[in-house]
Amino acid sequence: LVMLSVEREPVVAGTFYNADPKALKKQLDELFQQFNSKKTIENIAALIVPHAGYVYSGEVAASAYALLSPEANYDNVFIIGSSHHVAFQGASVYNKGHYKTPMGVVPVNLEIANALINQNDHFSYKEDAHAEEHTIEVQLPFLQHRLHNLKNIVPIVLGVKEYGLCERIASALQPYFNKNNLFVISTDLSHYPTDEMARFIDEHTVDAICSNKASELISALEYNRKQHIPNLYTGLCGWSSVLTLLYLCQGFDKMVFQKVKYMTSGEMAFHDKNRVVGYQSIVLKRDVGAEDLLSDEEKNILLESARKVIHSHLGNDYSGKSKNRDYAFDQSDSAFVSVYVGKELRGCIGQFSSHLKLDSLVKELAISAAFEDSRFTEIEAEELDDLKIEISVLTPMRKIHNIEDIELGKHGVYIIKEGRKGTFLPQVASKTGWSLEEFLGHLSRDKAHIGWDGWRDADIYVFEAIIFSD
């Protein structure tokens, strides 16, 4: 029996984006133009991108797609979006043919689509879920334009009313969440509050997403819902798609979400700021180690920022050499700042999971280390010429269950037991020469104050650090 292929024709060409192929190419060229100088990222696992008309959110979407290498060779691109038109429970995979745009046919991997449907109770094909839905379609021209080797897509529309179903959908997708495939999550942020309120809500939502914890996103969704904000229709229209991605990430080490670009529709000259939609692009990177966090230029910027605030605090001017620029690693971070006069440590202050951006966090920690660490005397003006600054920027922590997973000199360690906690940075092991049990013993006794053997029944987390100094 030969099944006829039923192509899914474009339904928002001419409204969300140009229907004429040449005009569409020109539109995409213009959207990507400002991002052409951005360095591409090789280890992208997923993108979170908006799906409004290109005149509204095209710039934000292009900012993320521009991070893909044009020569990236993914076997499949899984595009996941939440239904805007049809209410149902589960995931609808298009398996009747291929998707079309004005730029041509985009092949659907029918083998994977059918396997998902045949092997999982929560997957099916619902014609009406795809018929008028824009959430998948608007992503396709970006992929066609950016990827020279676009092979197959797997288009999935979610109809989900409860959080638990997202975890079950993620479980079915888990075998495909690997380096051979790219996942594109289609969502906008807050709908229809004022511009000012949208920025407040969206920052809270995006920080929850970038925490890489499903529970954090669920808490943020519930928080937004309970605020009864005027005209807030939703804080995240594709919440089920984003939550599915967070569940997919469970069990994977070294996954990092990085914010790329944020805008609201209120930034358009023709749009009213009293009723807006928020848009954010985010990239999910896999196998991220400390060495990937910052460029040499960004390290220098952070060191000079720290030095400048210390000089300013003492009434001295310090101009520095680095020019201002945007940070590539622009999300909430963890960091430590240590200050030395000559070789003598005069302060060390750190913070985990700050809600500050990295540059602001480093400035705050620099002031605290230089003037507020009670273990040391404050830095004085006459010591500035001999001042040395060391910054440690930390990767996200991960819990371990076996101390053999700790690599001394590479891993920092954080322990907590009954509310008492302590941490050692990776360089502590290198400077002391302690064995693993000595390292943990000193950490437990001297930092967490839970006794030499307190680590044995404490929760233990490891992290890496990129350490640099002037």
C-alpha positions as semicolon CSV with decimal commas, in nm:
position;residue;x (nm);y (nm);z (nm)
1;L;0,000;0,000;0,000
2;V;0,154;0,331;-0,111
3;M;0,062;0,627;0,106
4;L;0,018;0,959;-0,071
5;S;0,235;1,239;0,063
6;V;0,030;1,535;0,179
7;E;0,251;1,844;0,192
8;R;0,175;2,092;0,464
9;E;0,132;2,420;0,278
10;P;0,239;2,750;0,441
11;V;-0,053;2,927;0,608
12;V;0,109;3,244;0,745
13;A;0,323;3,340;0,444
14;G;0,220;3,691;0,349
15;T;0,118;3,778;0,706
16;F;0,396;3,666;0,943
17;Y;0,665;3,683;0,674
18;N;0,697;3,761;0,303
19;A;0,527;3,516;0,067
20;D;0,748;3,603;-0,229
21;P;1,072;3,397;-0,223
22;K;1,297;3,685;-0,330
23;A;1,136;3,927;-0,086
24;L;1,162;3,666;0,190
25;K;1,532;3,612;0,121
26;K;1,588;3,988;0,134
27;Q;1,393;4,006;0,462
28;L;1,609;3,731;0,612
29;D;1,932;3,886;0,480
30;E;1,842;4,209;0,657
31;L;1,755;4,031;0,983
32;F;2,082;3,838;0,988
33;Q;2,301;4,126;0,868
34;Q;2,367;4,279;1,210
35;F;2,469;3,939;1,350
36;N;2,707;3,835;1,071
37;S;3,013;3,927;1,280
38;K;2,906;3,711;1,576
39;K;3,116;3,403;1,644
40;T;2,924;3,082;1,582
41;I;2,896;2,811;1,848
42;E;2,972;2,451;1,756
43;N;2,812;2,269;2,050
44;I;2,453;2,396;2,033
45;A;2,196;2,148;2,162
46;A;1,888;2,369;2,132
47;L;1,758;2,715;2,055
48;I;1,466;2,889;2,220
49;V;1,329;3,143;1,974
50;P;1,014;3,356;1,933
51;H;0,750;3,294;1,668
52;A;0,572;3,624;1,605
53;G;0,565;3,802;1,272
54;Y;0,916;3,880;1,151
55;V;0,858;4,256;1,182
56;Y;0,807;4,201;1,556
57;S;1,036;3,917;1,664
58;G;1,246;3,838;1,356
59;E;1,548;4,023;1,490
60;V;1,541;3,830;1,818
61;A;1,501;3,497;1,638
62;A;1,784;3,576;1,394
63;S;2,018;3,657;1,684
64;A;2,001;3,291;1,794
65;Y;2,001;3,130;1,451
66;A;2,312;3,336;1,367
67;L;2,503;3,140;1,633
68;L;2,458;2,821;1,427
69;S;2,741;2,749;1,188
70;P;2,602;2,755;0,832
71;E;2,793;2,430;0,778
72;A;2,642;2,255;1,083
73;N;2,544;1,906;0,979
74;Y;2,252;1,796;1,197
75;D;2,072;1,475;1,105
76;N;1,739;1,622;1,220
77;V;1,598;1,943;1,358
78;F;1,321;1,877;1,610
79;I;1,091;2,181;1,615
80;I;0,861;2,189;1,915
81;G;0,586;2,444;1,970
82;S;0,270;2,468;2,176
83;S;-0,072;2,473;2,014
84;H;-0,238;2,814;1,975
85;H;-0,561;2,702;1,806
86;V;-0,659;2,350;1,912
87;A;-0,704;2,204;2,260
88;F;-0,585;1,846;2,304
89;Q;-0,368;1,635;2,533
90;G;-0,037;1,506;2,404
91;A;0,203;1,567;2,116
92;S;0,100;1,582;1,752
93;V;0,373;1,490;1,503
94;Y;0,323;1,567;1,134
95;N;0,376;1,235;0,954
96;K;0,168;1,273;0,636
97;G;0,431;1,439;0,417
98;H;0,660;1,739;0,428
99;Y;0,637;2,107;0,521
100;K;0,657;2,376;0,255
101;T;0,756;2,743;0,266
102;P;0,802;2,997;-0,015
103;M;1,169;2,888;-0,013
104;G;1,084;2,526;-0,094
105;V;1,005;2,190;0,065
106;V;1,146;2,104;0,407
107;P;1,163;1,723;0,440
108;V;1,004;1,564;0,746
109;N;1,178;1,256;0,886
110;L;0,876;1,033;0,848
111;E;1,054;0,734;1,000
112;I;1,110;0,915;1,329
113;A;0,764;1,072;1,318
114;N;0,598;0,733;1,277
115;A;0,818;0,572;1,543
116;L;0,719;0,838;1,795
117;I;0,352;0,783;1,719
118;N;0,366;0,403;1,713
119;Q;0,579;0,359;2,024
120;N;0,437;0,622;2,260
121;D;0,085;0,666;2,390
122;H;0,119;1,044;2,415
123;F;0,217;1,093;2,049
124;S;-0,027;1,098;1,760
125;Y;-0,109;1,291;1,444
126;K;-0,389;1,545;1,473
127;E;-0,457;1,720;1,145
128;D;-0,615;2,028;1,299
129;A;-0,316;2,078;1,532
130;H;-0,098;2,158;1,231
131;A;-0,352;2,304;0,987
132;E;-0,350;2,669;1,103
133;E;-0,062;2,659;1,351
134;H;0,219;2,913;1,298
135;T;0,457;2,813;1,577
136;I;0,645;2,556;1,364
137;E;0,609;2,725;1,026
138;V;0,770;3,058;1,116
139;Q;1,094;2,883;1,218
140;L;1,144;2,709;0,885
141;P;1,264;3,002;0,669
142;F;1,527;3,082;0,932
143;L;1,655;2,723;0,916
144;Q;1,642;2,716;0,536
145;H;1,832;3,042;0,517
146;R;2,096;2,961;0,778
147;L;2,175;2,591;0,742
148;H;2,332;2,483;0,414
149;N;2,281;2,118;0,507
150;L;1,925;2,118;0,637
151;K;1,827;1,751;0,599
152;N;1,513;1,671;0,796
153;I;1,279;1,819;1,049
154;V;1,051;1,657;1,306
155;P;0,761;1,901;1,364
156;I;0,584;1,853;1,697
157;V;0,289;2,056;1,826
158;L;0,209;2,013;2,195
159;G;-0,134;2,026;2,350
160;V;-0,061;2,004;2,721
161;K;-0,262;2,112;3,024
162;E;-0,056;1,964;3,308
163;Y;0,314;1,972;3,386
164;G;0,364;1,598;3,431
165;L;0,280;1,523;3,069
166;C;0,578;1,731;2,957
167;E;0,809;1,496;3,145
168;R;0,655;1,193;2,974
169;I;0,687;1,358;2,632
170;A;1,051;1,439;2,710
171;S;1,113;1,076;2,802
172;A;0,998;0,967;2,456
173;L;1,223;1,226;2,290
174;Q;1,527;1,142;2,506
175;P;1,688;0,898;2,257
176;Y;1,703;1,177;1,998
177;F;1,847;1,444;2,230
178;N;2,207;1,403;2,123
179;K;2,484;1,577;1,929
180;N;2,343;1,460;1,596
181;N;2,019;1,656;1,633
182;L;1,920;2,016;1,701
183;F;1,611;2,107;1,903
184;V;1,429;2,433;1,830
185;I;1,178;2,545;2,092
186;S;0,926;2,799;1,965
187;T;0,779;3,044;2,217
188;D;0,710;3,407;2,295
189;L;0,706;3,546;2,648
190;S;0,449;3,767;2,820
191;H;0,141;3,867;2,622
192;Y;-0,026;4,207;2,646
193;P;0,087;4,374;2,971
194;T;0,256;4,714;2,960
195;D;0,613;4,729;2,833
196;E;0,745;4,797;3,184
197;M;0,556;4,506;3,337
198;A;0,653;4,273;3,051
199;R;1,021;4,333;3,119
200;F;0,973;4,257;3,488
201;I;0,777;3,936;3,424
202;D;1,000;3,819;3,142
203;E;1,322;3,859;3,338
204;H;1,177;3,637;3,611
205;T;1,064;3,376;3,355
206;V;1,389;3,375;3,158
207;D;1,602;3,342;3,472
208;A;1,393;3,038;3,564
209;I;1,452;2,886;3,221
210;C;1,827;2,951;3,241
211;S;1,844;2,784;3,582
212;N;1,800;2,458;3,388
213;K;1,558;2,334;3,651
214;A;1,205;2,231;3,558
215;S;1,090;2,305;3,912
216;E;1,213;2,664;3,885
217;L;1,017;2,722;3,565
218;I;0,702;2,572;3,716
219;S;0,742;2,802;4,017
220;A;0,786;3,102;3,789
221;L;0,475;3,011;3,589
222;E;0,271;2,978;3,907
223;Y;0,411;3,303;4,045
224;N;0,318;3,492;3,728
225;R;-0,031;3,344;3,730
226;K;-0,095;3,445;4,091
227;Q;0,009;3,808;4,044
228;H;-0,313;3,895;3,857
229;I;-0,124;4,143;3,641
230;P;-0,357;4,358;3,428
231;N;-0,389;4,233;3,069
232;L;-0,142;3,947;3,121
233;Y;-0,287;3,670;2,906
234;T;0,016;3,441;2,951
235;G;0,373;3,478;3,071
236;L;0,505;3,210;2,834
237;C;0,280;3,091;2,554
238;G;0,505;2,793;2,478
239;W;0,552;2,691;2,840
240;S;0,488;2,324;2,765
241;S;0,756;2,321;2,494
242;V;1,015;2,493;2,714
243;L;0,934;2,269;3,010
244;T;0,976;1,964;2,787
245;L;1,325;2,088;2,697
246;L;1,416;2,131;3,065
247;Y;1,303;1,776;3,135
248;L;1,514;1,661;2,839
249;C;1,819;1,820;3,000
250;Q;1,785;1,620;3,322
251;G;2,077;1,386;3,369
252;F;2,307;1,574;3,132
253;D;2,614;1,740;3,284
254;K;2,762;2,062;3,150
255;M;2,448;2,196;2,984
256;V;2,432;2,577;2,997
257;F;2,156;2,813;2,885
258;Q;2,281;3,147;2,754
259;K;2,061;3,448;2,689
260;V;2,115;3,605;2,349
261;K;1,871;3,892;2,287
262;Y;1,556;4,037;2,442
263;M;1,304;4,282;2,298
264;T;0,938;4,368;2,332
265;S;0,696;4,460;2,058
266;G;0,683;4,800;2,227
267;E;1,024;4,877;2,079
268;M;0,869;4,896;1,732
269;A;0,809;5,255;1,630
270;F;0,449;5,181;1,536
271;H;0,355;4,987;1,849
272;D;0,189;5,100;2,171
273;K;0,392;5,036;2,488
274;N;0,073;4,990;2,687
275;R;0,011;4,647;2,531
276;V;0,314;4,442;2,431
277;V;0,454;4,094;2,379
278;G;0,799;3,994;2,504
279;Y;1,057;3,804;2,296
280;Q;1,377;3,632;2,410
281;S;1,628;3,416;2,227
282;I;1,831;3,163;2,423
283;V;2,093;2,912;2,319
284;L;2,151;2,583;2,502
285;K;2,511;2,467;2,484
286;R;2,624;2,115;2,564
287;D;2,959;1,998;2,707
288;V;3,038;2,340;2,850
289;G;3,352;2,356;3,060
290;A;3,508;2,647;3,240
291;E;3,733;2,719;2,942
292;D;3,427;2,803;2,732
293;L;3,286;3,074;2,956
294;L;3,486;3,383;2,864
295;S;3,712;3,523;2,594
296;D;4,046;3,688;2,681
297;E;3,891;4,026;2,606
298;E;3,604;3,963;2,846
299;K;3,845;3,855;3,118
300;N;4,033;4,182;3,079
301;I;3,707;4,380;3,090
302;L;3,606;4,210;3,416
303;L;3,947;4,266;3,576
304;E;3,946;4,633;3,480
305;S;3,587;4,674;3,604
306;A;3,688;4,527;3,941
307;R;3,994;4,748;3,965
308;K;3,798;5,058;3,864
309;V;3,533;5,021;4,138
310;I;3,802;4,966;4,401
311;H;3,989;5,280;4,288
312;S;3,662;5,475;4,277
313;H;3,572;5,363;4,629
314;L;3,898;5,523;4,748
315;G;3,841;5,839;4,545
316;N;4,093;5,756;4,272
317;D;4,034;5,769;3,897
318;Y;4,112;5,463;3,688
319;S;4,044;5,471;3,313
320;G;4,156;5,123;3,203
321;K;4,226;5,008;2,850
322;S;3,933;4,789;2,743
323;K;3,648;4,932;2,541
324;N;3,292;4,865;2,648
325;R;3,121;4,577;2,468
326;D;2,842;4,327;2,515
327;Y;2,917;4,012;2,712
328;A;2,878;3,677;2,540
329;F;2,811;3,509;2,874
330;D;2,525;3,732;2,982
331;Q;2,330;3,532;3,236
332;S;2,308;3,505;3,613
333;D;2,637;3,362;3,735
334;S;2,847;3,247;4,025
335;A;3,186;3,403;4,091
336;F;3,455;3,478;4,349
337;V;3,688;3,778;4,364
338;S;4,015;3,769;4,559
339;V;4,233;4,074;4,621
340;Y;4,602;4,066;4,708
341;V;4,857;4,329;4,802
342;G;5,173;4,185;4,657
343;K;5,143;3,815;4,741
344;E;4,937;3,867;5,058
345;L;4,568;3,775;5,042
346;R;4,358;4,066;5,168
347;G;4,006;3,953;5,087
348;C;3,805;3,683;4,910
349;I;3,429;3,701;4,862
350;G;3,204;3,492;4,638
351;Q;2,843;3,431;4,552
352;F;2,661;3,135;4,399
353;S;2,364;3,167;4,162
354;S;2,346;3,544;4,171
355;H;2,061;3,719;3,994
356;L;2,307;3,987;3,883
357;K;2,469;3,989;3,542
358;L;2,833;3,880;3,554
359;D;2,987;4,226;3,517
360;S;2,767;4,370;3,793
361;L;2,837;4,071;4,017
362;V;3,214;4,108;3,979
363;K;3,196;4,478;4,067
364;E;2,993;4,403;4,380
365;L;3,226;4,123;4,488
366;A;3,534;4,336;4,425
367;I;3,407;4,600;4,670
368;S;3,319;4,333;4,926
369;A;3,655;4,158;4,897
370;A;3,855;4,480;4,922
371;F;3,663;4,650;5,201
372;E;3,414;4,415;5,369
373;D;3,592;4,083;5,434
374;S;3,611;4,089;5,814
375;R;3,907;3,850;5,819
376;F;4,136;4,115;5,672
377;T;4,212;4,486;5,700
378;E;4,064;4,704;5,427
379;I;4,265;4,798;5,118
380;E;4,407;5,150;5,150
381;A;4,483;5,406;4,878
382;E;4,861;5,381;4,917
383;E;4,839;5,006;4,846
384;L;4,669;5,040;4,506
385;D;4,995;5,022;4,308
386;D;5,059;4,674;4,453
387;L;4,698;4,556;4,424
388;K;4,642;4,224;4,245
389;I;4,296;4,095;4,154
390;E;4,199;3,733;4,088
391;I;3,854;3,640;3,954
392;S;3,703;3,293;3,949
393;V;3,393;3,249;3,730
394;L;3,213;2,925;3,809
395;T;3,023;2,673;3,600
396;P;2,684;2,551;3,725
397;M;2,708;2,311;4,020
398;R;2,615;1,945;3,987
399;K;2,546;1,703;4,270
400;I;2,767;1,396;4,302
401;H;2,709;1,072;4,489
402;N;3,065;0,938;4,490
403;I;3,369;1,139;4,601
404;E;3,571;0,958;4,334
405;D;3,399;1,192;4,088
406;I;3,595;1,484;4,237
407;E;3,906;1,580;4,038
408;L;4,136;1,778;4,267
409;G;4,267;2,091;4,099
410;K;3,985;2,085;3,843
411;H;3,674;2,080;4,061
412;G;3,567;2,317;4,331
413;V;3,347;2,159;4,596
414;Y;3,040;2,289;4,778
415;I;2,893;2,096;5,071
416;I;2,578;2,150;5,273
417;K;2,440;1,969;5,577
418;E;2,150;2,081;5,792
419;G;2,180;2,435;5,662
420;R;2,556;2,459;5,722
421;K;2,758;2,500;5,407
422;G;3,106;2,567;5,282
423;T;3,305;2,577;4,961
424;F;3,660;2,548;4,834
425;L;3,758;2,676;4,491
426;P;3,956;2,442;4,262
427;Q;4,283;2,627;4,326
428;V;4,274;2,539;4,699
429;A;4,378;2,181;4,625
430;S;4,658;2,296;4,396
431;K;4,796;2,542;4,653
432;T;4,778;2,309;4,956
433;G;4,868;1,973;4,807
434;W;4,602;1,804;5,021
435;S;4,474;1,455;4,948
436;L;4,106;1,418;4,865
437;E;4,009;1,323;5,221
438;E;4,219;1,607;5,363
439;F;4,052;1,848;5,122
440;L;3,705;1,733;5,228
441;G;3,801;1,725;5,595
442;H;3,927;2,083;5,596
443;L;3,622;2,193;5,398
444;S;3,387;2,026;5,645
445;R;3,564;2,141;5,962
446;D;3,698;2,485;5,865
447;K;3,433;2,613;5,624
448;A;3,103;2,433;5,690
449;H;3,177;2,377;6,064
450;I;3,029;2,027;6,059
451;G;3,336;1,841;6,186
452;W;3,622;1,671;6,004
453;D;3,405;1,379;5,886
454;G;3,090;1,586;5,829
455;W;3,123;1,550;5,453
456;R;3,041;1,179;5,476
457;D;2,666;1,243;5,514
458;A;2,648;1,590;5,358
459;D;2,521;1,681;5,011
460;I;2,825;1,736;4,789
461;Y;2,835;1,942;4,469
462;V;3,118;2,006;4,226
463;F;3,183;2,290;3,984
464;E;3,465;2,414;3,765
465;A;3,613;2,760;3,754
466;I;3,789;2,976;3,504
467;I;4,051;3,160;3,706
468;F;4,229;3,471;3,579
469;S;4,420;3,762;3,730
470;D;4,595;4,082;3,630
